[in-house]
Amino acid sequence: MPDYDPRPTSVNVTATPASGGGSGLAFIVGGLVVAVLAAGYFLMGMPGMARHDTARAPDRNINLTIEQPKATPAAPAAPATPAAPRQ
């Protein structure tokens, strides 16, 4: 048997650091933080809107004047047509 072995006896491996391994988790956590902040903003009654900004009903004191239309002269009566004689 020959003494030649084609397999190498030493292997040089350069380890590269894994990048971006936690980006998916950071995206999910960021989305949850935004969702909680938005829910808190709306559930707390939207800060910045004070009670004095609400709509109010108008006063119930209403002055109303209604005038009757002027009387128009009556139309002249239509002339009577003679009735047809009976037979």
Secondary structure as the mmCIF struct_conf table of DSSP 4:
data_model
#
loop_
_struct_conf.conf_type_id
_struct_conf.id
_struct_conf.beg_label_comp_id
_struct_conf.beg_label_asym_id
_struct_conf.beg_label_seq_id
_struct_conf.end_label_comp_id
_struct_conf.end_label_asym_id
_struct_conf.end_label_seq_id
BEND BEND1 ASP A 3 ASP A 3
BEND BEND2 ARG A 7 ARG A 7
BEND BEND3 THR A 9 THR A 9
HELX_LH_PP_P HELX_LH_PP_P1 THR A 14 ALA A 18
BEND BEND4 GLY A 20 GLY A 20
TURN_TY1_P TURN_TY1_P1 GLY A 21 GLY A 22
HELX_RH_AL_P HELX_RH_AL_P1 SER A 23 LEU A 43
TURN_TY1_P TURN_TY1_P2 MET A 44 GLY A 45
TURN_TY1_P TURN_TY1_P3 PRO A 47 GLY A 48
HELX_RH_3T_P HELX_RH_3T_P1 ARG A 51 ASP A 53
BEND BEND5 THR A 54 THR A 54
HELX_LH_PP_P HELX_LH_PP_P2 ALA A 57 ASP A 59
BEND BEND6 ARG A 60 ARG A 60
HELX_LH_PP_P HELX_LH_PP_P3 GLN A 68 ARG A 86
#
